[in-house]
């Protein structure tokens, strides 16, 4: 690149001083914490100056401004770079917060966490997921722009920028997400590749010989190679070039030195994940002529970085634009604001209740995956923000509905064909909801939730509304065999904090599960659904209203004397529990059937309610076609015979479903036998 290609910027503070302010805030905070990752903040400092000082559209006074650019630190171990940027540009992040880096309950945790630090858009650290989140955010921008923008009033008009490193590109999710970004033509997604050739184990040339440029060009990306990552003007030029490409996402390949500025450790793995040490930082101060003590930044550098006045101006300009938009398109403006807030239409709750009553009257014997599709069909016309998709299984998981329209090049549509990319699918869904304006749901077989587990975990950690439609939930799928039969998966998902797992038994419970997933604002929901048809369970409407509590009395004790017990089941095993209860009652044994479609919702109820459903002193027998260990918390200790479980603690087999249920002991006779043992 020649100097004539590089725009010049006059400033009383040099770009090297601005970059060094980032370096020393990062190095000093990591040293104070005695842990952290200084290599990336030191190595990407100039890239950060180019983006944050010259291009990033944001307002520190209002981190949630609707039309801000989104910045994602996919290589989240370098969190101190982002914290230093947020502090210097004027966000509510003080020097004391930086000094508390990695300390309990601080605003500067070890990796960026959305909702903890103002200005952080997503929680990152599991490498590659930030890139996939960024794809989701850029997709959200494109789809909202297609829906709401008018020719002279582009109220949705921002970029998504993502920093990433070698580790992000080695993770398989980067291949999945980058491929989709190219296919979808996300021209306002710009990624910066920190190409420093070093990871924790040393030089990556021993395990990463990819041609990154050709790889991303093959995905359909616009690639800008061989940019000097320590030359602010060169990076600035590359950003401008990327912004001009509107049809393809851009990758700016920045050649950098990890730990840049560290006199003895730069360019080595020693800077990746450990403090530099006081002696090395002192030597770095001398080398870079940084005369200030730890955490001290000169006022003139603060003034050079301060983005508050500029941010206020940019937001004010947008607000003026939006005011004109409101006057010309008042209904669209209200809808835009509602969707960005995450509020549901006023009529949704009442409509959902009416649909529940309808399902109760229809009394259909269908698979819950089909009942799920019926719920989507009913709810989606009232929720334009609902965006579905599947990992190449639409015809099997039934995630489409009559109004489904595949994504177009222009960003129109409400259905995403993710291809066989489960991990990226859910990480992109996380990005959609993080951006705002959408409620994403995505489907695959329950067994393949393992591929996507960390993205589902991140949705739970971030408390974001993402809906996982997970079908073929047990040995009930039959002949496909143990590779596809879920055994441990339901319990495994239940172990994720803040994940709501619903395993409904019929159309009514499925309608409630979908309603609750949509109405939930503080976390994700997994809907676990059957392939095989399940019988409808008749209920009075007041019993239907108990489903929302997660566990409820489906059939109560008959008016006969003891002995008595509770049969506790979910999903397809509810039918077995009902039939077993009928047989036990004939023999003079009073049995109650408790359906527990969502253990997490049940656990959130009052102790009084839980006691009325599962009274103490009465033996309990849980029945579920999956691992048995989860149920010990509800049935009591096994050694004193207060409770027992009928489950499956081995892998499945290949055979028709009825044969498998008999083979694994999930039968009425087995339930009766176990019940009698419990009753002595």
N, C-alpha and C positions, 0 to 999 in steps of 0.2 A: 504494500500500500504506500502511495506517495503522500507527502505532507499536504499536497493540495486537496487530497480527498478527505482530510480530517478537519472538521470544523473546529475553530479555536474558541476558547472560552476565557474571558478575563475574570479574575477573582483575586482578592487580596490574600486569599489562602490557597496554596498550591494543592493540586490533587494528591500529591505525595503526603502532605501533612494530613489531609482528610483520611487517606487510607491508613496512615500510621495511627491516627486516633482510634480507628477500629482495631488495629492490631494490638495496641497496648491495653485497651479496655478488655479485649478478649483474653490476652495473656495474663493480665493481672487478676481478673476474676477467676480464671482457671487455677492460677497459683494459690489464690486465697481459699478456693474450695478443695485444693489438693487432689482434684480430679477434673477430667474433661478432655476436650479434643481441640488443641490449639492449631493444628496443622492446616485445616481447611479455612478457618477465619483469617489466618495470616496469608494464605495463598490466594483467597478470593477477594481480598480487600479492594483492589482496584476495580474489579468487576462490579462490586457493590457500589463503589463511588459512581461509576458510569451510569448504572441503572437508577439508583435511588436519588442521585443528585440531578440527573439530566432528563430522566424519562418517567419515572414512576409517578402515576397520578393517584394521590392519596391525601388524606387529611387527618393528621394526628389528633385533632380535636374531635373527630367523629370517625372512629375506626370502622363503623358499620355503614358508612355512606354507600348507597346502592351502586353508584357507577364508578367506584374506585377500581383501580387495577388490583388484581390478586397477585400476591407474591407468596410462593411456596418454597420452603427450604427442604427439598427432598432428602438431601444429605444432612438430616436433622441433627447428627452428632455435632455439627458445627454451630450449634444453637447460639453460642456467644456472639457470632457475627450478627445474627438477627437481633439479639437483645441490644447490642451496641448500636445498631442502626436505629432501632426503635427509640432508644434513649436519646441519641443525638438529634434525631429529627423532631423530637418534641412529644412523643407519646407519654402516657402516664406510667413511666418506668424510670425510677430515680436511680441515682448512684448507689443509694443504700440497697436497692433491689439488685443491682449488679454485684454488690459485695456479698449478697446472700445467694449467689449462684449455687444451685444444686442443694440448697438447704431446705429443711422441712417447711412446707406450706409457703415457700417463697413464690414470687411472681416470675422467677427465672429458673424453672426446673431443668434437669439435665438435657432433655430434648423438648422441642417446642410443643406446647399443649394449647389447643384452642380452648377458649373460655378461661384460661389462667392468665395469659399475658395479652394485654391489649395490642391489637395489630397482628397477632398470629392467626392465620386463616385455617390451619389444619394441624393436627398432631402428627409429627413425623419422627422418623428414627428407624423403623423397619424399612430398610432401603428399597427403593423402587416405588413404594406406595405413594409417596408425594407426587411423583410424576403421574401416576394413574389418577390421583385426586385432581391434579392440574388439568388432565384431559377432561375429567368430569366438569370442572369449573368452566373451562373454555367451551365445552359443549353447551353448558347452561347459558352462557353468554350468547352463543350463536342462536340457540332456540328461543330465548327471550327476545332477542333482537328481531327475529323473524316474526314473532307474534305481536310485539308492541311498537316497534319503530315505524315511524312515518318518514316519508322522503325528506322532509325539511325539519323533522324533529327526532333525531336519533337518541332517545333517552337511554338506550342500552348500547354503550360504545366504549368498551374497555378491553385491556389486554390481560392475559394470564402469563406471568413470568415464573419460571421454576429454575432453581439452582439444583444441579445434580452432579454426582461424581462417578468414578469407576464402579463403585459398589452398586449404585443404582442401576447401572447399565449391565452389570453381570447378573442381577436378579432376573429371574424369568418373567416376572410381571412387567418389566420394562419392555420386553418384546411384545407381549400381549397388548399393552396400552399404547405403545408407539405405533403399532400396526393399525389399530383402530383410529388413532388420531389422524394418520395419513389418509385412511379410507374416508373419514368424515370431513376431511378438508378444513381442519380447525386453524384457519389462517391467523387467528389472534392469540395463538399459543406460541410462546417463545421460550426455549430452554437453553440454559447455559451449562455446557459440559466442562467441568473442572478437570481437565486432562493433565493430571500431574504424575501419572504413571506409578503411584504408590498406594498400597492398601496396608492393612494391619500386618500382613505377613511379609511385606517388602515390595520389591518391584513387580508390578503386575504382568510384566512380559513373560513370566513363567506360567501364567494361567489365563491371560487375556490377550490374545493375538488378533482379535476381531478388527476388521476394517470398519471403524465406526461410521466414517463418512459414507461408504458404500452401503452399509447396513441401513442407515436412515434414509438415504436416497431411495433405496429399494422399498421402504415403507411409504414413500410418497411425501417425504419431508424436503423442505428447502434447507440445505446445509451450507453453512458458512465455515470453511475449514481454516485451520492454522492462524487463529487470531491470537495476538500477543496478550495474554490475560493480565499482564502487569502494565499495560499501556492503556490508560483511561480513554484516550482519544480513539485508539484502535477499537476498543470495545464499544464505544459510543457510535462509531461508524457502522459497526456490525449490527447494532440494535436498530439503527435507522434503516439499514438495508432489510432487516428482518421485518420491520413494521410495514415496509412497502409491499411485501409479499402477502397477499390477502387470500390466496387460494390454498396454501399449504402451511402447516406448522413449520416453525424454523428451529434448527439446532445450531447454536453458535459454539463452535469447538474452540475453547480457550486453553492455550498451552500455558501452564503455570508451574510454579515450584511450590510444593507443599512446605509449609512453615517458612515462607518467604520472610526474610529479615532476621531469622534466627542464625547467628553467625556460625554455629557449629553443628546444628541439627537440620537446617533447611535441606530439603530434597531427600530426607530419609524417613523411614517409618517411625523413627523415634518421636516425631512431632505429632503423629496421628492421634494417639489416645492417651497421652500422659502429659502432666504439666511440664513446662520447659525447665523449671527450677529457677530459683532466685538468681543464681550466678549467670545462667544463660540469658535471663531477661535483662539483667544489668548490662551484660555484653551487648544485647540487642539495642538497648537504649543508647549506648555509646556509638554503635555502628550506624544507627538511624538518626543520631543527633536529637534524640527525644529527651529533653532536659526536665520533664515534669515527673513528679512522684506518682505512685500507683493511684489510679482513679481520678487524677486531676487532668482536666481538659481546659485549655485556655478559652476564655470567653469568645475570642475571635473565631475559634474553630466551631464552637457551639453556634455562633451566628451564621457561619458558612453552611452548616448542616441544617439549620432550623427550617422545617417545612410547614410550619403552622400557618403563617401568613399566606404562603402560596397555596396551601391546601384549602384554606378558607375561601380564597378567591376562586379556585377551581370548582369547589362545591357550590358556591354562590352562583357561578355561571350555569352550572347544571340545574340548580334549583329554579333559576329564571327560565331556562328552557322547559323544565317540567311544568312550571306554572302555565306557560302558553299551551303545553300539551293538555293539561287539565281543562283549560278553557275550551279547547277544540274537541277533545275526546274524553269527556268526563267519566264515562263508564269504563273505558280502557284504563284510565288513570287509577280509578278506584280498584279495579281488578289487579293492576300491577302492584299497588301498595299492599293489598291483601295478601297476594302471593309472596311478596318479599318478606312480609312479617311472619309468614307461616300459619296464618289463621285459616280456618276452614270456612266455607260459605255458611251463613247463618242457618240455612235450612237443613244442613247435612245431618245433624243429630236426629231430628224428627224423621227425616226420610229413612235413615238407617234403621230406626226403630220400626217403621212401617214395613220395611223390607224383611226384617226379622219375623214379624207377625205373618207375613205372606209365606215365608219359607216354612213356618210352623204349620200353616194350613195345607200347603202343597204335599207334605209328607212323602218326599221322594226317596227312593232307595238308590243312591248313586255314590260313586267314589267321591271322597272329599276333594280330590283334585278338580273334579267337575263342579262340585259345589263351590269351590274357590273361584272358578271361572264365572259362575253365575253371580257371585258376589261382585267380582270386577265389573261384569256387565251391568249390574245395578248401580254401583257406586260411581264408576268412571264418568258417566255423562254429567254428573254433578261436580266433578273435580278435574277441571282442565289442567291442573298442576300434576296430575297422576301420570307418570311416565313409566311404562313397563318394558320388559325385555326378557330374553332368556339366552342361555349359552347353547344355542343350536338345538333346543329341545321344545320349541314352541308347541308342536303337535303332541307332545307327551306331557308337558307340565301345565298346559292350558293357560298360559299367561296372556294370551290375546283375547280380544273381544270384538264385537261387531264394529266398533268405532276405531279399532287400531289402525294407525297409518304409519308405515315405516318412515324413518328419518330420510329427508330429501337433502340434496346438495345445498339447498337454501336454508336448511335448518328447521324446516317444518316437519310436523309429525309428532307422534307420541309413543312410538314403539321402536325399540333398539334391538337389532339383530347383532348380538355380541360375538357370534361364532363360538367355537369351543375355547372359551377364555374365562373360566369361572372366577379366578382370582382378580383379574382386571375388571371383570363385570361389577363385582361388589365394591372394589376400590373406586371405580368410576362413579358408581351410585353414591358413594360417600361424597365424592366431589360435587355431584349434582345438588345434594341436599346442603352441603357446606356453603355453596354459592348462594343458595336461596332461590325460591320461586318454584321448586319442584318437590314432589313426594315420589321418590323412585322405588319401584319394586322390580325384582329380578328373580328368575327361576332356573332351577336345575334339579337333578335328582339329589335326594338327601345325602346319599353316600358321597357325592362329589362336593358337599359342603366342606369336606376336608381340604380340598384345593383352595377354597376361599376363606378358610377359617380366620386367618390373621386380619383380613379386611373386615370380616364380621366383628371380630374382637375390637378393632379400632373404632367401628361405628358405636359399639357399646361404650368404649372408653370416652369417646367424644360426645356421647349422649345425643346422637343424631338419628333422625327418623328415616330409617331404611327398612324395607320390607323384603325378607327372603322367602320365596315360595319354593318349598323343598318337598318334592313328591317322591312316590315309590318308597314309602317310609319304613318298610320292614321286610320280613320274609314273605309278606303278602304279595310281593311283586313276582314271586314264583321262579320260573325256569331260568331266568338270567343268572341265578346262582349267587354264591357268596361274594363275588367281586362287586356286585351291585346291591346286595341286601344289607340294609343298615342294621347294625346290632348295637354299637356303642354310641352312635351319632346323636340321638336325642338327648341322652344323658350328658354327652360331651358339650352340646350347645347349652344345656341348662347350667353348666358349670361356669359359663362366662358371666361375670358380674354385669348387671344391668341389661342383659339380654332377656327378652320375654319370648318364651317358646310355647306355642299353642299347638296341641295335637288333638284336633276336634274329632268327634265320633260321627257326626252327621251334618246335614245341611244347615241346621239351626246353629250348632256350635261353630261351624265355619263362618257363617254370617257374622256372628259376634266377634270371632277372632279377627276377621278383616276390619270390622268397624273399630275395634280397639287398637289395631295396628295403625290405622289411619289417624285416629284421634290422639294417639300418643305423641307427645312432643319431646320427650326426654330420653329417647333411646330406640334401638332397633327391635324388630320383631321377626322371629322365625316361625313361619306357618308350615307345619309338618303334616303332610297329606298322603292319603292312601291312593294306590293305583286301583285296587279292587273296590267293587261296590260294597257299601255298608248300609245296613238297614236304618231307616228313620226311627227315631225314638220319640213316641208321643209325649208331650208335656203340656201342662197348663201354662198360660202366658206368664203367670207369676214365677213359675219355675224357670222359664226362659230368662227372666230378668236376673236370676241368680248366677247365670253362666259367667257374667262379667267378673265375678269374684274369683274365678279360676278353679275353684273346687266347690262342689255343691251336691246336695242330696238329690239324686236322680230318681231313685225309688226307695222309699223309707221302710223301716221295719214294719212288718204286718202286725196286726193286733193279736199276736200269740205270745205265749210265755217263752222265757229263755229255754235253752241257750241261744245266744245271738252273736253275730259278728258283722263286720263291715267288709264289703268287697270294694276295693279301690282300683279303678282302671282308667285307661285313656284310649282314645282312638278306636281302632278296630276291635280291641279287646272288651269294649263296653258291651258288645253283643254277647260275648261269652259270659260276662258277669251277670247280665240280666237273665240269661237262660239258666245259669247255675243257681241264682237266687230263687227262681221259680221251682226248681227241683228241690232245693233245701227247704223251702216253705212247705212243700208237700210232705216232707219228712218231719215237720214240726220244728224246724230251725229258723228262727227269725234272722233275716239277713237284710242289710241295707246296701244299696249300690250307690257309691259316691263316684261321680265323674270328676276328674281333675285335668281338664284340658290345658290348664296353665298353672303349673306349680308356683311360679314366681308371683302371679297375681294372688293366688291363695295365701302365700306367705305374707303378703302385704296387708292382709285383713287383720282385724282385731283378734286378740286371744279368745274373746268370748265367742266370736263367730266360728273360729277354727274348732273350738271345743264343741260347739253344737253340731258341726259336720262330722268330726272325728272324736266322739266322746271317749274320755279316758276309761280304762278298765274293761273295754270291750275289745276282743281280739280283732286284728285287721289282716286282711290278705290282699296284697297288691298284685295286679295282673297286667303285664306289659310285654310286648314282643321285642325285648331289648335287654340290655344288661340289668341285673337285678340290684346291684349295690346302691343305686340312687334312692331306692324306695325305703331303705332302712330307717331314714329319718321320719318317715310317716307311719310305718307299721310297728315300730318298737324294736327292742332288742330281740335277736333271734334266739339267744340262749335261754331265755325264760319263757319261750313259747307264746309270747304275747302277739307275735306277728310273724308273717312269712311272705315270701314273694315267689310268684311264678313268672320266670323270665327266661332269657336265653343268654348264657355266658360262654358260648362258643360261636364260631362263625357259622353262617348258614349253609345250605345245600341247594343243589339244582334239582327242582321238582315242581310240580303244580302246587299252588298255594295251599289247597286243602290238605294235601299229603304232608306238607311241611308243618302246618299247625298241629297235625296229629303226631308227627314224628318228634316235635320238640315239646310236646306235652301241654300245648296251649289248647286245652279242650275242657268241656263242661265237666266231664268225669274227673279230670285231674283237679279241677277247682274244688269239686265236692269232696274228693279224697283229702286234699290239703286242709279244707275247712274242718272236716271231722277230726283230723289230727290236732288242729289248733284248739278245738273245743274239748279235747281229751276224751 
